[in-house]
Amino acid sequence: MSSTEIEYGGTELEIFAQAVNWKSYFRSHLRQYLVGDVLEVGAGIGGSTALLYDGSQRNWVCLEPDPRLAELIARPASPQLNKCEIVVGTIHSLTGRTFDAIAYIDVLEHIEDDRSELAAAADKLNPGGHIVVLAPAHGWLFTPFDKAIGHYRRYTKKMLLAITPGGTVMEKFVYLDSVGLLASLGNRLLLRSAQPNLGQIRFWDRMLVPLSRAVDPLLGYRAGKSLLAVWRKSG
């Protein structure tokens, strides 16, 4: 592989593609920012793309460093994904283009130098555009599952604030999935093993995520298993 290609070692993407309630939930918080020309970094097999890209955007670029995964994005069963532009590489190899929104959906935690990554993203962002990051929260929840799929970290608000790119301001900063957090505190149902099974994911997605969707606003989005951060570029 070239320096712009990175082989992904995780095997969980197909399983988490089944988490339709979770994806619908975080989509409700993201859709207002994903407009115009959108870059999705680390698109994987297109599991999130299929829900986030609704055709209202001017252009949607799936950037994926693993060519094996990139080949799976545009599949006959997903005609909507065939309208996306698929690029193999990283943010640092993508030159000469700017975007209105750049999204990292459960991706930033896989990147060792996250500060440099967000700085490069800000450089490719149009004035008034947004960087959207959805990432796992709380270092004390780091488990063999995180390690197995290549996570360098789970985030706190302080950690994400510390890597705020120059020329941007935080516009939205919330926790999501409070009930999932309680479940993890209680018994590590989803994160106990190096590979959660489909039954565990379905239980979380079908039973716990709808509860979180109701409870999170009551808690003021101050608790959750995931962190959502949105930066806006000045100008």
C-alpha positions, 0 to 999 in steps of 0.5 A: 500500500502507498503512504496514502493508503491504510489498511483497517484492522477492525471487523466490526463495520458490518455489525454496526451498520445494523445500528439503524436507530443509533444512526438515525439519532445522531443524524438528527443532530448532524443533518443541519451541518452536512450541507453543500460540498461534504467530505466524510473522512474515514467513510469505511464501507459507507454504513453512515453515509447511506443514512447521512447523504440524502441527496440534498447536498451538492456533492458528497465525497467519501474519503477512505484510506483502506482501498478494500473498504472503499470498494465496498461503498458503492454497491448495487444494493445501495444506489444512493451511495453510487452518487457519492465520489469515492476517494482513497487516501487521507485528509493530508493527501487530498489537495486543491479542494475545499468543503462546506462540511467535513465529518468524522463519524467514529473516526477521529479516535482511530487517528494518532495525531488528531490535532494535526488531522483537525488542523488539516481539515480546517484548512480545507473548510470554506468560511462558515463551514463546519467540522463535525466529530462524533466520537466515543466518550470517557477514557475509563470506558476504554476496553479490549474492544476499543483496542481491537479496532484501533482506537487510540483514545476515548474522548473527554470534553477537555480533550476535544477542546484542547485540539480545537483547530485555529480559526474555528469556534465550537458551535455544538458540544453535547453527549449522546446515549446516556442510557447506553452509558448507564448500561456500560457502567453496569455490566459493559454489555457491549464493550466486554469482548474484543468483538460484540455480536449482532445480538448485543448490537441489536439490543442496544440499538433497539432497546437502549437508543430509543430510551436515550433519545427520550432521556438525553434532552431531559439531562441537557445532553450532559451525559452519554457514551458518545461525544458530538462536537461541531466547530464552525470556521470563522469568516 
